[in-house]
Amino acid sequence: MGVCKKVSLFIERASWIRKMFEEGEELKRRIGEENVFDFSLGNPDIEPPDRLKEVIIQLMRSDEKGMHRYMSNAGFWETRKAVAEFLSEERSVEFSFAQVIMTVGAAGGLNVVLKSILDPGDEVIVPSPYFVEYDFYMDNHGGISKKVRTNDDFSLNIDAISSAITSNTKAIIINNPNNPTGRIYGDEEIRGLAEVLAYFSNKYGRPIYLISDEPYRRLSYGKKVPDIFEYYKESILVNSFSKDLSIPGERIGYIAIHPEMHEGDHLIKAFTFCNRTLGYVNAPAIMQRAIPYILREPAPVEIFKRRRDLLCSALNSFGYELIWPDGTFYVFPRSPIKDDRKFVSLLREENILVVPGSGFGGDGYFRISYCMPEERIEKALNGFKKALLKARS
Ligand SMILES: Cc1ncc(COP(=O)(O)O)c(C=O)c1O
């Protein structure tokens, strides 16, 4: 067989996701897409800001020469500077362009970071439930991911994280606000985490990095998303515009490090090199040019909040057990039966597609992505009610 054993195994392991996807597609073909309520994908349904389209049209019409050439692998200086200024306003420390590199989305950024810091066998702690792609990114770069369950309310379990750290621990990845739970880890959690990381960094005589994946940061419904840089110098931020500006297909994001990080210049050199050699070469040129003009465009947070309120209050009234998300566009209710995949099948019988929690290391839950207009959510509610009644019967 041409495909290597490892990838074959990954595909096999992920086969239930494929099966679910195919069943969903089959359902759409059979009864029409408009009759299927697809809550499975984290793909924003809201259009990007008009300003983005205007800026891109202007840029494409520009007579400037060399618009579409390669640039420095770290990205355009002007874009890095604009992101650094934005971060300096938003965070507790001052950034310069030298602490920012532009990446191919947050996914590209995470791969660049892991490639740069991991030696074979190095461990990375991941609080779970978590964004499952981390496992594959980790594998790409020879790392081992060590899952640590969050508390019942999906807050960080600092004691459990502390117990999981060994002399092989290189980093922890947190995703704040979190996919799939919608939870925002608060200041107390981040402070506690920073103290533990500082203690073990000191013990082992080398930094344990705090990597914070924050593409949902501007999709908070009011709760403050803490600033990792305020608490910990060995912090690496990975971010993108995929979710808050609804442009996941355009593949634009960035990495930023704490300005006072130990050997930060060296790390940025490594990121720049890995951006190139992982094959991204650089983040898309036209999007980099557009970013300075759209950085401060408002995120559609009110729309997602209204959807959250509608969906969560209805699910609560039916009897679902759930923690209301603080942000993102996901909610992670408890499955009314132990087997979350079975419950997902019951929802599919009502033409509702969601993802089992086991796909996120959260067995016994399921994820709803409310990237869907309120009228459609309202139409789906009865199906959620019926599936719950069936599960209980
Ligand atoms: C937690 C998390 N991190 C990273 C990504 C990847 O984002 P991007 O499209 O910016 O690569 C996603 C996408 O769903 C995500 O949910």
The ligand as an SDF file (V2000), in Angstrom:
LIG
                    3D

 16 16  0  0  0  0  0  0  0  0999 V2000
   -9.2260   25.6840   18.7490 C   0  0  0  0  0  0  0  0  0  0  0  0
   -8.8460   25.8990   17.3440 C   0  0  0  0  0  0  0  0  0  0  0  0
   -7.5650   26.1590   17.0430 N   0  0  0  0  0  0  0  0  0  0  0  0
   -7.1640   26.3330   15.7820 C   0  0  0  0  0  0  0  0  0  0  0  0
   -8.0520   26.2290   14.7340 C   0  0  0  0  0  0  0  0  0  0  0  0
   -7.5620   26.4440   13.3460 C   0  0  0  0  0  0  0  0  0  0  0  0
   -7.8450   27.7520   12.9770 O   0  0  0  0  0  0  0  0  0  0  0  0
   -7.3610   28.3740   11.5980 P   0  0  0  0  0  0  0  0  0  0  0  0
   -8.4790   28.2520   10.6280 O   0  0  0  0  0  0  0  0  0  0  0  0
   -7.0370   29.7780   11.9190 O   0  0  0  0  0  0  0  0  0  0  0  0
   -6.1560   27.6240   11.1730 O   0  0  0  0  0  0  0  0  0  0  0  0
   -9.4010   25.9360   14.9970 C   0  0  0  0  0  0  0  0  0  0  0  0
  -10.3680   25.7520   13.9050 C   0  0  0  0  0  0  0  0  0  0  0  0
  -11.4450   25.2400   14.0530 O   0  0  0  0  0  0  0  0  0  0  0  0
   -9.8010   25.7750   16.3310 C   0  0  0  0  0  0  0  0  0  0  0  0
  -11.0710   25.5110   16.6560 O   0  0  0  0  0  0  0  0  0  0  0  0
  1  2  1  0
  2  3  1  0
  2 15  2  0
  3  4  2  0
  4  5  1  0
  5  6  1  0
  5 12  2  0
  6  7  1  0
  7  8  1  0
  8  9  2  0
  8 10  1  0
  8 11  1  0
 12 13  1  0
 12 15  1  0
 13 14  2  0
 15 16  1  0
M  END
$$$$
